[in-house]
């Protein structure tokens, strides 16, 4: 098999796509935009850990301490606009690609995770996050990178230490999203460990029992976790759920929120629930076209069974389906895709054998560009 060389020219195309996105999307169509602006002005503590703050502190230090400008006026985070805020984020993206290329090497297809990551970053749901005026931009990048290299957490080495440091950094950047991320990772590792000692049928039976127990005892489990970690965050989330009267969801309401989770994750839906159709249409077309082009068919059940036969893939596939159900019932306010963007690399990786990846990547580029054009036509004209 030929070595899969990552084309860094694609990063230039991606940068142009991000600038097109930033200059096209109205600020009010970013999730929680008012809160993000307020946090930026008030210098919210999570922003202290961002690359933007690092660049700003370095600039102020050079200008006021090294160059010693007599009229030195220190800049603040609120002086950033969307483009200038994104540039340090893009430098972080480049750093992550380099980190993956030189530390997380694979025996085959050395740069395949870089390709998968780039396709994830081009999804509109991710673009809304990484181009926002928030520490969430850096958090999203790092969480996607960690999920792409999740297997490195199984062996104690340099890569393991790098991922642990990044996981701690994730918590400093965005404690709210980290609650969801850590719960997903904890459940995945626990189920993977259990699966190693059980047959598939017995594992499914135990997973069913665990699922019922979690759904019955969800509030107790949530509050128990809050007694030890995320104390303030858990208390705040509980108060928000009670304020919105979401503590006793009906089955219909839970299913609606579960469906909403998948729609906002894999399509271009704005926080005000306005749907941009072109991205989804092109994405579905890509999957159909590549299905006909490749020898491995998406609907080939036997081939799918072969790819699903490993124990780790079985656990991953089941946990991807079940985890949002648990989270939505425990935290009904967390049905929106921005809390689960780390899902995208896992989904793309899971179905990697069923489509031509180069075609898929360029289809995503094209789909995002066309969806932005559709957005501009709908809101600018």
Residue, then its C-alpha position, 0 to 999 in steps of 0.5 A: x500500500x502506498x504511503x498516504x501523504x497529506x497534502x498541506x496545500x489543502x490547509x490553504x484551501x481550508x483557511x480560505x474556506x474559514x475566512x469565507x465562513x467568518x465573513x459570511x455568517x452573521x454574528x447572531x447565528x453563532x451559538x450563544x453569541x451574546x454570552x461569547x461577546x460578554x465573556x470576551x469583554x469581561x475576560x472570562x477565565x477560560x479565555x486565559x488558557x487560549x492561544x489568543x491570550x498567549x499571543x496577546x500577552x506576548x505582544x503586550x510584553x514585547x511592546x511595553x517591556x522590550x521595545x518600551x513604547x512610551x505610549x504603550x497601551x496594552x491590548x485586550x482580548x476584546x480587541x480581537x475581531x473574528x478574523x484576528x481571533x481565528x488566525x491563532x486558532x489556525x496556527x493551533x490547527x497547523x501545530x496539531x497536524x504537525x504533532x500528529x505527523x511526527x509523534x502519532x505515526x502509523x505503520x500504514x497510511x501515515x497521515x490518514x488521521x490528518x485527512x480525516x481531521x481536515x474533513x471533520x473541520x470542514x463540517x459546518x457544525x465544526x466551522x461554527x465552533x472553531x471560528x467563534x470568539x471563544x475558548x471552545x474553538x481550541x477545545x473543539x480542535x483538541x477533542x477531535x485530535x484526541x478522538x482520532x488517536x484514542x488508541x494511544x491512551x491504551x499504552x503508557x508512552x510519550x503519546x499517552x502523556x501528550x493526550x493526557x496533557x491535552x485532556x487536562x488542557x481541554x478542561x481548562x478551555x471549556x469545563x462545560x463541554x468537558x463534562x460531556x467529553x469525559x463522560x463519553x471517554x469514561x463510558x467507552x473505556x469501561x465498556x471496552x474493558x468489560x467486553x474483553x471478558x464477555x461474549x457478544x451476546x452476554x455483553x449486549x445483555x449486560x449493556x441493556x441492563x446497564x442502560x436501563x439502570x442509567x435511565x432510571x437512576x440518571x438524576x442520582x448518578x448525575x448528582x453523585x458525580x457532582x459531589x466529587x467533580x464539576x461541582x459548580x458546573x453540575x449545580x448550574x446545569x441542574x438549575x438551568x434544567x429546573x428553570x426550563x422545566x426539562x427534568x421530566x422529559x417524555x419519550x417523544x420529547x427525548x426522541x425529538x432531541x435525539x434526532x435533533x442531535x444527529x441533524x445538527x451534527x451532520x448538517x448545517x443547521x443554525x442555532x435558531x433552527x434554520x436549516x441550510x439544505x445544500x450541505x446535506x444534499x451534497x454529503x448524501x450524494x457523495x456517499x451514494x456516488x462513492x458507494x457505486x464507484x468503490x468495490x466495497x459497497x456501503x450496503x454490503x452487509x457482509x463487508x460491514x460485518x467484517x469491519x464490525x467484527x473486532x471487539x473495540x469496534x463493536x463497543x464503539x459503534x454501540x456507545x456512539x448510538x447509546x451515549x447521546x440517549x443517556x446525555x440527553x435524558x440526564x442533560x436535556x439542554x445538551x442535545x445540540x451538536x456543539x457538545x458532541x463534535x468529537x463524534x465526527x472523526x469516529x463516524x468518518x473513521x468507522x465508515x472509512x472503508x465504504x467510500x473513496x476518501x479523496x472524493x469525500x474530502x473534496x465533496x466536503x470542501x465543495x458542500x461547505x462552500x455551496x452551503x455558505x453561498x446558500x446562506x448568503x443568498x437566503x440572508x443577504x438578498 
